[in-house]
Amino acid sequence: MNLRKTVFVATLFSLCSWTVAHAAADLQVTPSSTEIGEDENVSVEFKTSTDDYNARISRPQFDAPDFDEVNVYQGMTGIQSSFIDGAITVKRTQGVTVVLHPRKTGKLAIRNVRVIVNGKPVHAPDIAIDVAPAGAASRQRGGGGFQYGQQGGKLPGSGVRPSKTGSSSFFLKTEPDKLKAYKGEQIILTYALYTQVQILGVQIERYPSVSGFLKEDLDNPQISNRLQYSRSVVGGREYNRAVLVQYAVFPLREGNLAIDALTGKFSYRVKRAGRGDDDDDPFGMLNQFFNSMQTSTDTRSSDRVSIEVLPLPAAGQPRNFTGLVGDFDVTAMADRYSLKAGEPLNVKVKVEGRGHAGSLEHLNVDWPKDFELYEDKSSTQFQRTGRSERIFDFMLVPKVKGRYQIPPVELSMFNPESGRYQVKKTAPIEIDVQEGTLGSVYIAKGKPAEAKPESKEDIRYWMASDEGGTPGAGASARATAAKATAAASLLFAAYSVLRLRPNEAGDRRRVEKLKSGKAYRERVQGLIRIDHEPSEVLAKAEAVLAEIVQTRYGVSIGSLTRPEVRQQLAERPVEDSICKKLESLMERCENFRFVPGGAQPQAARQVVDELIALIDRIYGRIQGRG
């Protein structure tokens, strides 16, 4: 045992004082596939290895005139140490991944591939990529164990070749729950990690951009580092699978729509064969030490998937169809069924089911003619199950005594499961309106009453008389009566307003809330109208988010970590869905701003659109405005 410890300490001392006698460099280039479609990207991984720990390694250079450079990601970096025949060798590896998009079809070349190591060029062979017309490229993903040059070296369901640490040791996969859908139909989109190695850390470097879709966040486990693994078999091999991000997406137009890839950086523990447990091996402790310290960092991207979007059928479409797609139930209820004229009545209509309930902007309700609509507001909430609900709140004031019926609320929709249109409606609501008190006098809507002949009981008779009762007295009497009538009208109007607004302080707060939301909305909309750089747009959007969190919920995020912000929001009356949306937008603002190669305009626009929708949820919408 003493001998083993002595060798172990001596080896560590040698490692610390080791210097490079001769530095060699090697460049390996691996495309995610050699066969892609014109609407797809290809990820090219450049991996440079050198014996010089302090080597200066340039960014990869190449000639690819037939490709556009979409993005550049810093890939894996690692140090590999070996103890062979009494000598220690150390190899440094640095990786960079470049995402390219073809400009045309055909056999396209990537030539003159090179990096500069310590001022000297290191070259790699040219690469040929076969680009087929959009949608024509094979989407078959073979089983594990493929090598570059054999069926494109693609992983099952992945756009990135396996790591050298083991054939297909881990990869990402884009998993929509359907590849064909109707316009507006809900698609559950999952980005999952499949791994055979121990993942130590996950950092999302690029969230997907789903152009042509409306997107709602369902789950984002990687933000809170709560990945849950389950066993899964792909291509005959067993993996641990974990969901990284999950969305509900809804196609907004017809045709073939591409779903973008998700890119992440992963740190993982490298498994290497050794004899660390052999007591007869004098270097067993050293081998065990090196094996336990072997970690690496690598970048992976999921595959791109296309969704075939079908138009909604014209046959059987109801005349009142508003574009709602899904299977929903609709219910309606009032807060009371008996009240006095002039008192407020609150009616709530709830639309709930599978699909995007938020696509239903307004409800057309045929209110009784003697009811006045004072307020119309709505809110939408999504659940992780893919179900959503939209609640419409109406405040009405009946003005005339009588028995009324709020008619059924009809809701037409297209059900993609059955492929047919259907109509659902609520039950009618009976309302008993009793005689109002002073201040709630109201003339019913409808035809004006016929004029009656003047009589001594008519106020117009007395207005036209003098003090002695003689009709036709002077203008002075008429003016005095008119002033008295106007004053009485003002008193009645003031009293009516007081009765109709029993909670004036609460109404003032509601108005101030709407004004604040409108101001934030206009600020965020202004970011798109003017010519800002995407990173500047994201920075300003992040500042608005911080201001909203502080002014609305009393949390100053300036000096807090993300978990601390989450904890403080959890202690306040914040809806869980709003809290998650705030976290997601803050995370994406930060990630998109500092992504290698700079933020993309499309990503900034997406953040702005979702921030505007979030402001509407937090502060409410002004009636009659989008």
KOLBA-43536 format. One record per residue (C-alpha): residue in one letter; chain; y, x, z. Coordinates in steps of 0.1 Angstrom, whole numbers, plus 2048, in hexadecimal, padded with zeros to 3 digits. Layout:
<nodes>
   res   chain   north   east    up
     A       A       Y      X     Z
...
</nodes>
This chain:
<nodes>
   res   chain   north   east    up
     M       A     800    800   800
     N       A     818    81D   808
     L       A     811    82C   7E6
     R       A     819    80B   7D5
     K       A     83A    808   7E8
     T       A     843    82C   7E0
     V       A     83D    827   7BB
     F       A     850    807   7BB
     V       A     86F    817   7CB
     A       A     86D    835   7B5
     T       A     86B    81F   796
     L       A     889    80B   7A1
     F       A     89D    82B   7A6
     S       A     893    837   784
     L       A     89D    816   774
     C       A     8C0    818   784
     S       A     8C6    83C   778
     W       A     8B6    836   755
     T       A     8CB    840   737
     V       A     8C4    83A   712
     A       A     8B8    858   6FE
     H       A     8B5    847   6DD
     A       A     8C2    824   6D4
     A       A     8B1    810   6B9
     A       A     8BB    7EE   6AD
     D       A     8A9    7D1   69C
     L       A     8B6    7B0   68D
     Q       A     8A0    792   689
     V       A     8AC    772   677
     T       A     89B    751   67B
     P       A     8A6    731   669
     S       A     89D    70F   67A
     S       A     88D    705   659
     T       A     88B    712   635
     E       A     88A    6EE   627
     I       A     8A6    6D6   630
     G       A     8B8    6B8   621
     E       A     8DB    6B8   613
     D       A     8E6    6A3   631
     E       A     8D6    6BB   64A
     N       A     8E1    6DB   65C
     V       A     8CD    6FB   65F
     S       A     8D0    710   67F
     V       A     8CC    736   679
     E       A     8C4    74B   698
     F       A     8CE    770   697
     K       A     8BD    785   6B1
     T       A     8C7    7A9   6B6
     S       A     8B2    7C1   6CB
     T       A     8BD    7E4   6D6
     D       A     8B2    7FF   6EE
     D       A     8D6    805   6F8
     Y       A     8DF    7EF   716
     N       A     905    7F5   710
     A       A     903    7F0   6EA
     R       A     920    7E0   6D8
     I       A     912    7C4   6C2
     S       A     927    7B1   6A9
     R       A     925    78D   69F
     P       A     90B    788   683
     Q       A     919    78B   660
     F       A     90B    77D   63F
     D       A     914    76F   61D
     A       A     90D    74A   619
     P       A     925    73C   5FF
     D       A     910    71C   5FB
     F       A     912    712   620
     D       A     92E    707   637
     E       A     92E    715   65A
     V       A     92C    6F8   672
     N       A     92B    70A   693
     V       A     921    72A   6A5
     Y       A     910    72C   6C7
     Q       A     90A    74A   6DD
     G       A     8E4    74A   6E1
     M       A     8CC    75C   6F8
     T       A     8D4    77D   709
     G       A     8BA    790   71D
     I       A     8AE    7B1   72A
     Q       A     889    7BB   727
     S       A     87C    7D8   73C
     S       A     85A    7EA   738
     F       A     848    805   74B
     I       A     830    816   734
     D       A     81E    838   73A
     G       A     837    841   755
     A       A     856    83A   741
     I       A     86E    81D   743
     T       A     87C    80C   724
     V       A     897    7F2   723
     K       A     89E    7DB   705
     R       A     8BD    7C5   702
     T       A     8BC    7A6   6ED
     Q       A     8D9    791   6E1
     G       A     8D8    771   6CD
     V       A     8F0    75C   6BA
     T       A     8E9    73B   6A8
     V       A     8FE    730   68A
     V       A     8FC    70D   67D
     L       A     901    709   657
     H       A     904    6EB   640
     P       A     8FB    6ED   61B
     R       A     915    6E5   601
     K       A     8FC    6DC   5E6
     T       A     8D7    6D9   5DF
     G       A     8C0    6F3   5D1
     K       A     8B3    715   5DD
     L       A     8D0    724   5F1
     A       A     8D1    747   5FE
     I       A     8DF    758   61D
     R       A     8E3    77C   613
     N       A     8EF    79E   621
     V       A     8E6    794   645
     R       A     8F2    7AF   65E
     V       A     900    7B7   680
     I       A     913    7D6   68B
     V       A     904    7E8   6A9
     N       A     919    805   6B7
     G       A     92B    808   696
     K       A     90C    809   680
     P       A     8FF    7EC   66B
     V       A     8DD    7DD   671
     H       A     8D0    7C7   654
     A       A     8B6    7AB   651
     P       A     8A5    79C   632
     D       A     8B6    780   61E
     I       A     8AD    75C   625
     A       A     8A6    741   60C
     I       A     8AB    71C   615
     D       A     89E    700   5FF
     V       A     8B7    6E2   601
     A       A     8AA    6C1   5F4
     P       A     8BF    6A2   5ED
     A       A     8C9    68E   60C
     G       A     8AB    67B   61B
     A       A     892    68D   605
     A       A     88A    6AA   61C
     S       A     869    6A7   62E
     R       A     86C    69D   653
     Q       A     849    6A6   65C
     R       A     848    6BB   67B
     G       A     829    6CF   67F
     G       A     817    6D9   69F
     G       A     81E    6F7   6B4
     G       A     816    71A   6AA
     F       A     829    71B   689
     Q       A     838    73C   67D
     Y       A     856    741   666
     G       A     84B    73E   642
     Q       A     830    724   64B
     Q       A     83E    700   645
     G       A     861    70D   64E
     G       A     857    718   671
     K       A     863    6F7   67F
     L       A     85B    6EA   6A1
     P       A     84D    6C7   6A6
     G       A     86C    6B1   6A5
     S       A     883    6CF   6A8
     G       A     89D    6E0   691
     V       A     898    702   6A2
     R       A     87C    71B   69E
     P       A     868    723   6BE
     S       A     873    73F   6D5
     K       A     862    760   6D2
     T       A     857    75D   6F7
     G       A     83B    746   6EB
     S       A     835    730   6CD
     S       A     84A    710   6D2
     S       A     84E    717   6F7
     F       A     86B    6FE   6F9
     F       A     87F    6E9   6E1
     L       A     896    6CB   6DE
     K       A     88F    6AA   6CD
     T       A     8A5    68E   6C0
     E       A     893    66D   6C8
     P       A     8A2    64C   6BC
     D       A     88C    62E   6C5
     K       A     88D    623   6A1
     L       A     895    632   67F
     K       A     89E    611   66E
     A       A     8B7    5F8   67C
     Y       A     8CF    5DD   673
     K       A     8F5    5E3   674
     G       A     900    5DE   698
     E       A     8DC    5E0   6A6
     Q       A     8D7    5F4   6C5
     I       A     8C4    616   6C3
     I       A     8BA    629   6E2
     L       A     8C1    64D   6D9
     T       A     8B0    668   6EF
     Y       A     8B4    68E   6EF
     A       A     896    69D   700
     L       A     88B    6BF   70B
     Y       A     866    6CA   705
     T       A     85C    6EA   717
     Q       A     83E    6FF   721
     V       A     854    717   735
     Q       A     867    713   756
     I       A     88B    708   74D
     L       A     8A4    717   767
     G       A     8C5    709   759
     V       A     8D2    6F2   73D
     Q       A     8F5    6F3   72E
     I       A     8FD    6DB   712
     E       A     912    6EF   6F9
     R       A     917    6D3   6E0
     Y       A     913    6AE   6E4
     P       A     909    69A   6C5
     S       A     923    68A   6B0
     V       A     916    668   6A4
     S       A     92E    660   688
     G       A     92A    63C   67B
     F       A     91C    630   69C
     L       A     92B    620   6BC
     K       A     91D    634   6D9
     E       A     918    62A   6FE
     D       A     90C    643   718
     L       A     8EC    638   72A
     D       A     8E1    657   73D
     N       A     8EA    67C   73F
     P       A     8D2    68C   758
     Q       A     8DB    6B0   74F
     I       A     8FE    6AC   75D
     S       A     8F1    6A7   781
     N       A     8D4    6BF   77B
     R       A     8BA    6A3   782
     L       A     8A2    6A8   765
     Q       A     881    696   76A
     Y       A     863    6A3   757
     S       A     845    691   74B
     R       A     826    69D   738
     S       A     827    699   712
     V       A     812    6A5   6F5
     V       A     822    6AF   6D4
     G       A     80E    6BD   6B7
     G       A     7EF    6C0   6CD
     R       A     801    6D5   6E7
     E       A     80B    6CB   70A
     Y       A     830    6CD   715
     N       A     846    6C2   732
     R       A     85F    6A9   724
     A       A     881    6A1   734
     V       A     89D    68B   728
     L       A     8BE    69E   724
     V       A     8D5    682   717
     Q       A     8D0    65E   70D
     Y       A     8E7    647   6FA
     A       A     8E8    624   6EC
     V       A     8F6    626   6C9
     F       A     8FF    60A   6B1
     P       A     903    610   68B
     L       A     925    605   67E
     R       A     91D    606   659
     E       A     900    604   641
     G       A     8ED    61F   630
     N       A     8DD    63F   63C
     L       A     8EF    64C   65A
     A       A     8E8    66F   669
     I       A     8E4    674   68E
     D       A     8F1    696   699
     A       A     8DF    6B1   6AD
     L       A     8E4    6BA   6D1
     T       A     8E7    6DF   6D9
     G       A     8E1    6EF   6FB
     K       A     8DD    711   70B
     F       A     8BF    715   721
     S       A     8B6    72F   73B
     Y       A     891    732   742
     R       A     877    748   752
     V       A     863    75D   73A
     K       A     83D    75E   742
     R       A     82E    77F   73A
     A       A     80A    78B   740
     G       A     806    7A5   75B
     R       A     7EF    7B2   776
     G       A     807    7AD   793
     D       A     7EC    79E   7A9
     D       A     7D3    7BB   7A4
     D       A     7D2    7CF   7C5
     D       A     7C2    7EC   7B2
     D       A     7E0    7F0   79B
     P       A     7F9    808   7AB
     F       A     815    7F8   796
     G       A     80B    7D4   79F
     M       A     829    7CF   7B5
     L       A     840    7DC   79A
     N       A     831    7C6   780
     Q       A     834    7A8   797
     F       A     858    7B0   79D
     F       A     860    7B3   778
     N       A     84D    793   770
     S       A     860    77F   78A
     M       A     882    78C   77C
     Q       A     87B    784   758
     T       A     893    769   74D
     S       A     8A4    762   72C
     T       A     8BE    74C   71C
     D       A     8BA    73A   6FB
     T       A     8CB    720   6E6
     R       A     8B9    702   6D7
     S       A     8C4    6E5   6C1
     S       A     8B2    6C4   6BB
     D       A     8AA    6B7   698
     R       A     8C1    6A1   683
     V       A     8B4    67E   67D
     S       A     8C0    664   664
     I       A     8C0    63F   66B
     E       A     8BC    625   64F
     V       A     8D5    60A   657
     L       A     8CF    5E7   647
     P       A     8EA    5CD   641
     L       A     8E9    5AD   654
     P       A     8D9    591   63F
     A       A     8F1    578   630
     A       A     8D7    55C   630
     G       A     8D9    546   64F
     Q       A     8F9    556   65D
     P       A     90C    53D   673
     R       A     930    535   66A
     N       A     93B    540   68D
     F       A     928    561   68C
     T       A     93E    57C   69C
     G       A     927    59A   694
     L       A     913    59B   6B5
     V       A     8F1    5AB   6AF
     G       A     8D6    5AA   6CA
     D       A     8C4    591   6E0
     F       A     8DC    583   6FA
     D       A     8DE    566   713
     V       A     8FF    555   71B
     T       A     908    543   73B
     A       A     927    533   748
     M       A     933    528   76B
     A       A     953    51D   77D
     D       A     95E    527   79F
     R       A     962    502   7A8
     Y       A     95C    4E0   799
     S       A     976    4CB   7AB
     L       A     99B    4D5   7AE
     K       A     9BE    4C7   7AD
     A       A     9D4    4C7   78E
     G       A     9E9    4E7   78E
     E       A     9CF    4FC   7A0
     P       A     9BE    519   78F
     L       A     99A    517   782
     N       A     986    537   77B
     V       A     96A    535   761
     K       A     953    552   75B
     V       A     93D    556   73C
     K       A     922    571   73C
     V       A     911    57F   71D
     E       A     8F3    595   726
     G       A     8D6    5A4   712
     R       A     8CA    5C0   6FD
     G       A     8E5    5CD   6E5
     H       A     90A    5D4   6E6
     A       A     919    5B7   6F9
     G       A     93B    5C8   6F6
     S       A     93C    5C2   6D1
     L       A     944    59E   6D9
     E       A     96A    5A1   6DC
     H       A     974    57D   6E3
     L       A     964    55B   6EB
     N       A     970    53C   6DA
     V       A     970    520   6F3
     D       A     97D    4FD   6ED
     W       A     98E    4F8   70E
     P       A     999    4D4   718
     K       A     9BB    4CC   709
     D       A     9CB    4C7   72C
     F       A     9C0    4E9   738
     E       A     9D7    507   734
     L       A     9C8    52A   730
     Y       A     9DA    543   746
     E       A     9C4    562   745
     D       A     9A8    56F   72E
     K       A     997    590   737
     S       A     975    5A0   732
     S       A     960    5BE   73C
     T       A     941    5CE   72F
     Q       A     926    5E2   741
     F       A     908    5F5   734
     Q       A     8E7    5FB   746
     R       A     8CF    618   742
     T       A     8B5    600   736
     G       A     8CA    5FA   716
     R       A     8D5    5D8   721
     S       A     8F9    5CF   723
     E       A     90F    5B3   730
     R       A     932    5A6   728
     I       A     944    58F   740
     F       A     961    57A   735
     D       A     978    56D   751
     F       A     98F    550   749
     M       A     9AA    541   760
     L       A     9B4    51E   757
     V       A     9CB    504   767
     P       A     9C4    4DF   762
     K       A     9E4    4CB   760
     V       A     9D9    4A7   761
     K       A     9C2    493   777
     G       A     9A1    488   769
     R       A     97D    492   762
     Y       A     979    4AD   748
     Q       A     95C    4C0   738
     I       A     95E    4E4   72E
     P       A     948    4E3   70E
     P       A     92A    4FB   709
     V       A     933    51E   6FE
     E       A     920    526   6DE
     L       A     916    54A   6D6
     S       A     907    553   6B4
     M       A     8F4    574   6B0
     F       A     8DC    586   699
     N       A     8BC    58F   6AA
     P       A     8AE    5AF   699
     E       A     88B    5A9   6A9
     S       A     886    588   697
     G       A     89D    591   67A
     R       A     8AF    56F   67D
     Y       A     8CF    560   68A
     Q       A     8CE    54C   6A9
     V       A     8E7    537   6BD
     K       A     8E8    534   6E3
     K       A     8FF    51F   6F8
     T       A     908    518   71C
     A       A     905    4F7   72E
     P       A     925    4E2   730
     I       A     93A    4E4   750
     E       A     947    4C3   760
     I       A     969    4C7   772
     D       A     978    4AC   788
     V       A     99E    4B0   789
     Q       A     9B0    49D   7A4
     E       A     9D4    492   7A8
     G       A     9EB    4B0   7AD
     T       A     A05    4B4   7C7
     L       A     A2B    4BA   7C4
     G       A     A31    4D4   7AA
     S       A     A13    4CE   795
     V       A     A22    4B0   781
     Y       A     A19    4B5   75C
     I       A     A1D    4A1   73D
     A       A     9FC    4A0   72A
     K       A     9F8    4B0   709
     G       A     9F6    498   6EB
     K       A     A0D    47F   6DA
     P       A     A2F    478   6EB
     A       A     A31    457   6FD
     E       A     A44    43B   6EA
     A       A     A68    435   6F5
     K       A     A6D    418   70D
     P       A     A8C    402   70E
     E       A     AA5    40B   728
     S       A     AA3    3F8   749
     K       A     AB3    3FA   76B
     E       A     A94    40F   776
     D       A     A9B    428   75A
     I       A     AAE    447   765
     R       A     AC1    446   744
     Y       A     AD0    424   74E
     W       A     ADF    433   76E
     M       A     AEB    452   75D
     A       A     AFF    43C   745
     S       A     B0F    427   762
     D       A     B2D    42B   778
     E       A     B2D    429   79E
     G       A     B31    404   79D
     G       A     B12    400   788
     T       A     B25    3FA   768
     P       A     B13    409   74A
     G       A     B26    420   734
     A       A     B39    434   74F
     G       A     B4A    455   745
     A       A     B3B    477   73C
     S       A     B41    483   760
     A       A     B25    46D   76E
     R       A     B0E    478   752
     A       A     B15    49D   758
     T       A     B0F    499   77D
     A       A     AEE    488   777
     A       A     AE4    4A2   75E
     K       A     AEB    4BF   776
     A       A     AD7    4AD   791
     T       A     ABA    4A9   779
     A       A     ABB    4CD   76E
     A       A     ABB    4D9   792
     A       A     A9E    4C3   79B
     S       A     A8B    4D1   77D
     L       A     A91    4F4   788
     L       A     A85    4ED   7AB
     F       A     A65    4DD   79D
     A       A     A5F    4FA   785
     A       A     A64    514   7A1
     Y       A     A4C    501   7B7
     S       A     A33    4FE   79B
     V       A     A34    524   795
     L       A     A2E    52A   7BA
     R       A     A10    513   7BA
     L       A     A01    522   79B
     R       A     A06    546   7A8
     P       A     9F9    545   7CC
     N       A     9F3    56B   7CD
     E       A     A14    579   7BF
     A       A     A0D    59C   7CD
     G       A     9EB    59D   7BD
     D       A     9FA    592   79C
     R       A     A14    5AE   79E
     R       A     9F9    5C7   7A4
     R       A     9E6    5BA   786
     V       A     A04    5BD   770
     E       A     A0B    5E1   77C
     K       A     9E7    5EA   776
     L       A     9E9    5DD   752
     K       A     A09    5F1   74D
     S       A     9F9    611   759
     G       A     9DB    60B   742
     K       A     9F2    605   725
     A       A     A05    625   72B
     Y       A     9E5    63A   72E
     R       A     9D8    629   70E
     E       A     9F7    631   6FA
     R       A     9F6    655   706
     V       A     9D3    65A   6FB
     Q       A     9D8    648   6DA
     G       A     9F5    65F   6D3
     L       A     9DE    67E   6D4
     I       A     9CF    673   6B3
     R       A     9EE    668   6A2
     I       A     9FE    68A   6A4
     D       A     9F1    6AB   696
     H       A     9E0    6BB   6B4
     E       A     9C5    6D5   6B4
     P       A     9A3    6C6   6C0
     S       A     9A3    6DD   6DF
     E       A     9C6    6D2   6E7
     V       A     9BD    6AD   6E3
     L       A     99F    6B2   6FB
     A       A     9B5    6C5   714
     K       A     9CE    6A8   715
     A       A     9B2    68E   717
     E       A     9A4    6A1   734
     A       A     9C6    6A1   745
     V       A     9C8    67B   741
     L       A     9A6    677   750
     A       A     9B0    68C   76E
     E       A     9D0    677   772
     I       A     9BC    656   770
     V       A     9A3    663   78A
     Q       A     9BF    66D   7A1
     T       A     9D6    64F   79D
     R       A     9BB    634   79B
     Y       A     9A1    641   7B3
     G       A     9B5    65A   7C8
     V       A     99F    678   7BF
     S       A     9B1    699   7B5
     I       A     998    6AC   7A0
     G       A     9AD    6CC   79C
     S       A     99C    6E0   7B7
     L       A     97B    6CE   7B9
     T       A     95A    6D6   7A9
     R       A     948    6BD   793
     P       A     92F    6B3   7AF
     E       A     94C    6AF   7C7
     V       A     95F    698   7AF
     R       A     93F    684   7AB
     Q       A     93B    681   7D1
     Q       A     95E    676   7D7
     L       A     95C    65C   7BB
     A       A     93C    64F   7CA
     E       A     94E    649   7EB
     R       A     967    632   7DA
     P       A     964    60F   7CB
     V       A     95D    61C   7A8
     E       A     943    60B   791
     D       A     925    622   78B
     S       A     929    61F   765
     I       A     94E    628   767
     C       A     946    646   77D
     K       A     92C    652   765
     K       A     943    64E   748
     L       A     95F    662   759
     E       A     946    67E   761
     S       A     939    67E   73D
     L       A     95C    67F   72D
     M       A     968    69B   745
     E       A     948    6AF   73D
     R       A     94C    6AB   718
     C       A     971    6B3   717
     E       A     968    6D4   728
     N       A     94A    6DC   712
     F       A     95B    6D3   6F1
     R       A     97A    6E6   6F9
     F       A     968    707   6FF
     V       A     94C    704   6E6
     P       A     948    724   6D2
     G       A     95B    721   6B1
     G       A     974    708   6BF
     A       A     973    6E2   6C5
     Q       A     96C    6CB   6A7
     P       A     985    6AF   69E
     Q       A     969    696   69D
     A       A     95F    69E   6C1
     A       A     983    69B   6CD
     R       A     987    679   6BB
     Q       A     967    66C   6CB
     V       A     973    676   6EE
     V       A     995    665   6E7
     D       A     984    645   6DB
     E       A     96D    644   6FA
     L       A     98A    64C   711
     I       A     99E    62E   703
     A       A     980    617   709
     L       A     97D    624   72C
     I       A     9A2    61E   733
     D       A     99D    5FA   728
     R       A     980    5F6   740
     I       A     992    605   75E
     Y       A     9B4    5F5   759
     G       A     9AB    5D6   745
     R       A     9B8    5CA   723
     I       A     9D8    5B9   71C
     Q       A     9D2    596   70F
     G       A     9D5    595   6E9
     R       A     9D3    5BB   6E5
     G       A     9B6    5D2   6DC
</nodes>
